[in-house]
Amino acid sequence: MSSALPLIPRRIHARETLALGLPLAGSHLAQMALHVTDVVMMGRYGVLPLAAVVLGASSFFVVYVLGSGFAKAVMPMVAAALGRGDETQVRRDTRMGLWLSILFGLLVMPVFWWSGAILLALGQDPEVSTIAQGYLRIVGFGLVPALCVTVLQSYLSALGRTQVVLWVTILAVLLNIAVNYALIFGNWGFPELGARGAAVATISTQVMSLIVLGLYAGFLPSLRRYHLFQRFWRPDWQAMGQVWRLGVPIGLTGLAEGGLFQASALMMGWIGTVELAAYGIALEVAALTFMLHVGLSSAATIRIARFDGRGDRVALRQAAKMAILISLGVALASVTLFLSVPEPIVSLFLDLDKPESAAIVAYGSVLLMLAALFQLADGMQVIALGLLRGVQDTRVPMVLATVSYWLIGIPCSYVLAFPMGYGGVGLWLGLVVGLACASASLMWRFWRLVR
């Protein structure tokens, strides 16, 4: 079938990948800005509430990542249906993605309500746990809208509507800042709610995003033909099963990757406070550039799924090669930046007048230079995951990624850091080994499938 289809020039592949990927990368960066504004504004309010919000937000994120697999499964399924010209399936898959996201959000509500007892059982400070529970009891009600927003973002991105995803996320950041300012500190005549104010701000942004994206997806004249919310209350068991089978491994893969970095942070804390602070800064910088790869990965998922649905294997392989090439270009630019000016980058995050700052800058600069290796490995593994999702292969990638992260990466980090005595540098190198194994095995899996 593919031999009868016209060959697409490389410049078209490059242009379409960037047209999809850059707005998605921007929306991921804006999503990070939501977290950053919460931390900065809570930091000005007080140390204890800040610790509680950081703990609560990270706990919420773990649950969100697990549930977001259904939303992320919608993207390749919708793109593949469009490639086949099956507009009915577009509606069916998206609607059942919303159903599963809503059901998941409702089922895990008790986790947020009784989070104080869970945090205490995990050895957290009682006072911090109490404040964190108050935060989570409010923000837990935002999980359903947050997951539904992610479904709609996947749906619209698969349709090529990435610009609206970016602008709604930026609007959410602005709303979050305004509501935080009003409710954390009690400005403009509003009550002073502290951490609970940050929770209300988070819900406000999620509900606003859901309303705007829902109206756009459901009532924009050019999108009405999909009838997204038509007979929404009717279950579609076949489509639900398909979203479930694709989405559960995606959620578990995300959980495994998030757990990898959480475990590495705990081990860095065993080494020392300065090392942990430097690690946090280096990881934050690496995460900023990583968002570019995440955007390109989503673009690759959409384009690969469309060609897969159309049956154009030649264009599928060309699109995959172009996504890898662009991601390598981004990684090399990041490597150059991290190797050239590590100390000025780390210094941006610190008050240099404080006595411990010099040690953090020195150690963080070493970690940032090592992050050059990190960029290549991490970028390639997330691109590989995006390519595999494009051909709706998620179960084997889940196993390959989990083995690479937890049976190779974490043990290597521990052995290099402690028995071999390389400390934080060894811990970071162990993560590079795990991510490199993930990228190699996942790339092998993709090319084996498409050949």
N, C-alpha and C positions, 0 to 999 in steps of 0.2 A: 504493500500500500504506500509506503513512504517514498518509493522510487517514482511514483506518479505525481508527487507534490513538488512545487518549485523550491529550489534551493534559496535559503534566506541568507543575504550577505552578512558578514561578520559585524559591520558597522550598525546594522539594524538590531542584531542581538545585543550589542553593547548599549545602544541608545535605549532600547526597551528595558533592559535590565536596570540601568541607572534611573530611568523614569519611574520605575516601580520601587527600586531599592532606596533611593535617596530620601523621598518623603517618609518611607517606613522607618529608615534610620533616624530621621528627625523626630518622628513620633516616639521612638524608643528613648531618645535623648531627653525629650520633653517629659516622658514618664519618669525618668531618673530625677528630673528637676522637681517633681512632686515630692519625692523622698527627701531631696536635699533641702527644700524650703521648710519642710516639717522639722528636720533636724536643726537647721539654723535658727528658726523662730522659737523652738522649744529650748534650745541652748541659751537663748536670751532670757527665757522665763525662769529656768531653774535646773540644777543638775539632776535632782531626783526625778522630776517629771520627764526630763530628757531621757534618762536611762529607761524609764518605764515605757515611753513612746517608742524608743529604739527596739526594746525587747518585744513590745506588742506588735509593732509593724513587721518585724522579722518573723514573728509567729504567724501573723496573718498571711504574709507572703508565702510561707511554706504551704499552707492550706490552699491558697490561691493557685500556686504553681501546679499542685496535684489536680485541682479541678479544671484548670485551663486547657488540659489536654483535649477535651471535647471541642472547645472553641477553636483550637489550633487545627484540629482535624477537619473543620469545616473548610478551611482555605484550599487544600489540595482537592477535596471532594467537589467543591463548587467549580474550581478551575477546570477539573477534568470533565465535569458535566457540560461546561461551556464549550470545551473542545469538541465534545460529541454533538453539540447543538441541542442538548436536552434541558430546556429551561424549566420543565416540571421538576426534574431532579434537583436543580439549584434550590428551589423552594423547599423541597422535602428535606434535604440534608441540613440546610440552615435552620429550619424550624425545629428539627430534632436535636440539633446542637444547642438551641435555646432551651428546649425541654430538659435535656440532661444537665445543663448548667444550673438551671433553676432547682432541679431535684437534688443535685449535689450540694448546692448552697443551703438548702433547707435541712438536709440530713446532718450537716456538720455544725449547725447552730449551737447545739449543746457544748461543743468543744470551746467555743468562745465564751459561753455563759459561765462555765465552770473552769475557766482558764486559770484563775488564781490558785486553785488546788493543784492543777497540773504544773504550774510554774514552781510552786513550793516543793512539789515532789522532785522536781529537776534541780533543786538546790539553790533557787534564786532567793534574793533578799526579800523578807516578808513585806516590808513597806513598798518596795518597788513592785512586787507581785500584786499587791492590792490596787495600786494606781494602774498597773498594766491591765488588770481585770476590768476596771471601770472603763478603760479605753477600748478594750476588745469587746465588751458587751455592747458598746455603741457601734463600733466599726464592723462588727460581725454582721449587722444588718445590711451592710454595703457589699457583702460578698456576692449576692445574687445579681445586683446591678453591675458589679465589676466584671463578673463572668459573662453576662449578657452583652456588655460593651465589647468585650474581647471577641465574642461570636460575630457581632455586627462589623467590627473592624476586619475580621477575617473575610467575611462575606463581601464587604465593599472593596477590600484589597484585591480579592480574586476577580472582581469586576473591573479592576483598574482604577478604582476611585480612591487612590492613596492620598490625594491632596486633602480631602475632607477629613481623613483620619488624622493627619498632621495638625490641621487647624483646630479641630475639636480638642485635641490633646493640649495644644498651647493655651486654648481658652480655659481648659481645666486647671492648668498651672496658675493662671491669673486669678481665677475664682478661689483656688485653694489659698493663695497668699492673702486675698481680701478677707475670707472667712476666718482664717487663722488669726489675722491681725485683730479682728473684731472679737472673737470668742476666746482665744487663749489669754489675751491681756485685758479684756473687758473694755475695748475702745468703742467709740461711736454710740455710747449708751447701752451696749450689750453687756450681759453678765460675764464676769471673769470665770472661765471654766477650766483653764489650764489644759491638761492632757485630754480631758473630755471635749474641750473646744476643738482640738486638733482632730479628734475622731469625727465630730460633726462636720468639720471642713472636708474631711476625706469622703464622707457619705454624700455631701453636697456636690462634690465634683463628679462622683460616680453617677448620681441620679441625673445631673445636668447632661453629662455625656450620653447617657442612655436615651434621654428624651430627644436630644438633638439628632443623634445617629438613627434612632428609631423613626423619627419623622422624615429624615432624609431618605432612609432606605425604603420606607413604606409608601411615601407620597410624592417623591420626586417624579415628575412626568415620565422621564426616560427609564425609570426603574419600576414603574407600576405594572409593567407586563409580567413581572415575576410573581406578583400577588403574594408577597412574603408573609403577610399576616392573615391571609385568607384561611378561614376555618382553623385558626391556630390551636383551638382546644382539642382538635381531633388527633389521636395518636397515630403514628405511622411506624409500626413495629419493625418493618424491614429496614427502613432508613435509620431508625434508632439503633438497631443492631450494628449497622455498618459504621455509624459514628462512634458507637461504644468500642467496637473492635479496633478502630484506628486510633481513638482518642486516649484510651487507658494507657497504652504503652508510651504515648507522647508525654502524658502527665507524669508517669513514673520515671521516664528519662530525665525530665526537668527536675524532679525531686532528687534524683541521684546526683545530678550535676550541682544543684544548689547545696546539697549535703556535703559534697566534696570540699567546697570553699568554706563552709561552716566548720567542718572538721579541721581544716588547715588553720583556720583562725584560732581554734581552741589550742592546737598544738603550738602555734606561735606564741600564744599567751603563756605556755609553760616555759618558754625560753626567756621572756622578759617583757616589761612594759614598753620600753623604747622600741624593741623589735616589733611588738604588736602594733604600735602606733605607725611605725614605718610601713609595715605590711598593709595596714588599712589604707594609707595614702597611695601606695603603689598600686594596690588592687583597684582603688577608685579611679585612678588615671587609666589603668588598663581597661576598666569597664567602659569608660567613655569611648575609647577607640573600638572596643568590642561591639558597641551598638551599631557601628557601621557594617560590621560583618553580619550582625543579626538582621539588619534591614536587607542586605544583599541575599541572605539565606532565604528570607521570606519571598523576595522577588524570584529567586531560583525555584522555590516550591511552586509558585503560581505558574511560571513559564513552563517548567518541566511537566506539570500536571496538564496544562492545556495541550501540549504536544503529545503527551501520552494518551489523552482522551481522543485526540484527532488521529492517532496512529502514525504520527510522523516521527519515526525513530532517528532519522538523520538530523532533523532540526532539534530533537531532544538532546542528542549528544553535543551538537554545536552550542546550544544554550547552556548546557552544563559546563563545557570548557570555558565559555565566556565568563560565567559567574565565578569560576575558580580563578581565572586570570585576573579579573577585577579585584577579587578578594586578596590575591597575592600582592597586587599593586598597593592596596590599602595597607597591608601588613608591612611591606617594605618601607612605605612612607612612615609608619609608626615606629619601626625599628630605627630608622634614621633619626627621628625626633628623640626617641628615648636614649640613644647612644650619644647624641650631640649635646643635649642640654638637660641631663637628669637633675642636677642640683637646683637650677632655677624652677623647674616644674614642681619638685617636692616642696620648695620654699613657699610656693603660692598658698599652701595649705596650713602654714604655721605662722605664729607670732615669733619672729626671730629674736625678740628681746628676752624671751623666756630661756632659762639656763639649759633645759633639756632639748631645745630645738636643734642645736648644732649636731648632737648625736643622732637625732631622728633624721635630719637632712642627709648626714653621711651614710647611714644605714639604708635609708630609703632610696638614695641614689644608686646604691649597689643593686638593690632589688629591682629598681626600674630598668637598669641596664639588662638584668636577667629577663625582665619582662619582654625584651626583644624576642627571645626564644618563645616566650609565652604567646606572643601575637601570632606567630606563624602556626603554632600547634592549635591554639584555640580557634583561630579564624578558620582553619581548614576543617576542624571537626564540626563546627556549627554549619558551615557550608555543606558538608557531606550529609548532615542530618536533614537539611533543607532539601537537598536533591532526592534523598530517599523518601521523604514525605511526599515529594512530587509524584513518585510512582507508587504511593500508598503502601510503603514498606516500613513498618514501625516496630514490629515485634522483635525481629532479629537485631535491628539497630539498638533497641533497648538493652538487650543482653550484651552486645558488644561494648556499648558505652558504659554500662554498669560494671562490667568486668574490668575495663580499662581504668575507670575512676577509682573503684573500691578494692579490687584485687591486685592492681598494679600501682596506680598513682599514690594512694594513701600509704601502703606498705613501703614503697620507695621513699616517700617523704619522711616517714618515721625513721627508717634505717639510716638515711643520709643525715638527717638532722640530729639524731641522738646517739645510737651506737657508733656511727662513724664520726660524730663530732663536728659536722659542718653547720650546725645551728640553722638559722633562718634561711641561709643560702641553700643548704641541702634540702630543706623543706620545699622551697620554691622549685628547685630542680626536679624533685620528685613529682610535683604537679605537672611540670613540663613533660616528663616521661609518660605519665598517665594520659595526658591530653594528646601527645604524639601517637601513642598506641591507639587511642580512640579515632584520631583523624585517619591513620593508615588503614585500620580495619574497616572503618565506615566507607572510606573511598573505595577500597577493594570490593566491598559488598555492592556499592552502587554500580561500578563499572562491570562487575560480573553479571549483574542483573540486566543491564541495558545492552550488553553484547551477546 
